């Protein structure tokens, strides 16, 4: 478990620094708001994916379910963020600097949404398999 926690921490540190730098010359408070808003969308999408993937999983108790849920959602949200947030943040920064139009930013947002949906569909099956494996380990099978 310490390896997973370290992976999550490192992923989030890389994600925050990369996204922050992708926002360029924006004011710090606007950068923070962008990062929070982008991550909230990814967290919600990943949480929905987790809920779908656990529909056929029977946990022995609520504590084990919450433990697995929190770990998987944090891990996959960080990974999904690495695919989406820096690219989207760069588009926001380019719009802020008036290098691209809002229409071009809209196209970036659509592209990011499609990529995120593809990742979440792929992850749904992977999360189910991962939960099954964790439960087998927990039950000693």
Secondary structure, DSSP 8 states (H G I E B T S, - for coil): -HHHHHHHHHHHHHHHHHHHHHTTTS-HHHHHHHHHHHHHHHHHHHHHHHHHHTTT---SSHHHHHHHHHHHHHHHHHHHHHHHHHHHHHHHHHHHTTSS-HHHHHHHHHHHHHHHHHHHHHHHHHHHHHHHHHHHHHHT-
